[in-house]
Amino acid sequence: MTTLDDVTTRKKKPQPSAEAAVAAELVRLAKEQGLSLTGPDGLLKRFTKTVLETALSEEMTEHLGYEKHDPAGAGSGNIRNGTAWVVPPGAVD
């Protein structure tokens, strides 16, 4: 016979968050394609780069109040000047 105590003490497995599900899918796809998870060309580096660039772009959009390439910014004095690769002083190639 099952008692109320038996039912309440059983723990349900928590559902993975949307983020965890997406991360698991990315890892699965990377492995399928033979992509390394770490290292200079690995999934972690590529994903981190993409997340940072996207976040910075969205932050700039929010700060300026208009999307990239939107004519609303023309002549406002507060425009996007594009992007450039910057090599920090002392960096070794």
C-alpha positions in Angstrom: 0.0 0.0 0.0 1.3 3.4 -0.9 1.0 6.1 1.8 1.0 9.8 1.5 4.5 9.9 2.9 5.8 7.6 0.1 4.3 9.9 -2.5 5.6 13.2 -1.1 9.2 11.9 -0.5 9.6 10.7 -4.1 11.5 13.4 -5.9 10.7 14.2 -9.5 13.6 14.9 -11.8 13.6 18.6 -12.5 13.1 19.5 -16.2 16.2 20.9 -17.7 16.1 24.6 -18.4 15.8 25.9 -21.9 19.5 26.9 -21.7 20.6 23.5 -20.6 18.6 21.9 -23.4 20.1 24.2 -26.0 23.6 23.6 -24.6 23.1 19.8 -24.7 22.0 20.0 -28.4 25.0 22.2 -29.3 27.4 19.6 -27.8 25.6 16.8 -29.5 25.8 18.5 -32.9 29.5 19.4 -32.4 30.3 15.8 -31.5 28.4 14.6 -34.6 30.4 16.9 -36.8 33.7 16.0 -35.2 34.2 19.5 -33.7 36.3 19.7 -30.6 34.6 21.0 -27.5 37.6 22.9 -26.3 40.7 24.4 -27.9 41.4 27.2 -30.3 38.7 26.2 -32.8 36.5 24.4 -30.4 32.8 24.9 -29.7 33.4 26.7 -26.4 35.5 29.4 -27.9 33.2 29.9 -30.9 30.1 30.0 -28.7 31.7 32.4 -26.2 32.7 34.7 -29.0 29.2 34.7 -30.5 27.5 35.3 -27.2 29.8 38.2 -26.3 29.5 39.8 -29.7 25.7 39.5 -29.7 25.4 40.9 -26.2 27.6 43.9 -27.0 25.7 44.6 -30.2 22.4 44.5 -28.3 23.8 46.7 -25.6 24.9 49.2 -28.2 21.4 49.1 -29.8 19.8 49.7 -26.5 22.2 52.6 -25.7 21.8 54.4 -29.0 18.1 53.7 -29.3 18.1 52.3 -32.9 19.2 49.2 -34.7 22.4 48.8 -36.7 22.1 50.3 -40.2 18.9 52.1 -39.2 18.7 55.5 -40.9 17.3 56.9 -37.7 20.9 57.4 -36.4 22.1 59.4 -39.4 23.0 62.9 -38.5 22.3 62.4 -34.8 25.9 62.8 -33.8 25.7 59.5 -31.9 26.3 56.9 -34.5 27.9 53.5 -34.9 31.3 53.9 -36.5 31.7 50.3 -37.5 34.0 47.7 -36.0 37.7 47.2 -36.2 40.1 44.5 -35.0 42.2 45.8 -32.1 45.4 44.1 -31.1 46.2 44.9 -27.5 49.7 46.3 -26.9 52.2 43.6 -26.1 50.0 40.9 -27.7 51.9 38.0 -29.3 50.6 36.5 -32.6 
